[in-house]
Amino acid sequence: MDGFWRKAAGPKSSKDVKAELLRESEHHTVCPWKGTASYYDLMVDGKANKDAAWFYPTPKKAAEHIAGRVAFWKGVRVVE
């Protein structure tokens, strides 16, 4: 799963993630070993890709390596 993750200094605060394309979502999920995930809708050309990005604001100890990272799915193609 680490292939999904992009480095970020923190959600919406990194040169690697364009904050202007993210809109906070009210959706959350819970993973027993990572913790509670928060989501963003990805906004492109005025259209929302709902809950297409997620992150763990305070991951559990077992998942500390994903702190400060944002993951993408739902057809999102990340280009460097």
Protein Blocks (a to p, Z undefined) as FASTA:
>chain_A
ZZmpccdfbghiafkbcfklpccdfbdcddfknopcddddddeehiacehkbccdfbacf
klmmmgoiacdeehiacdZZ
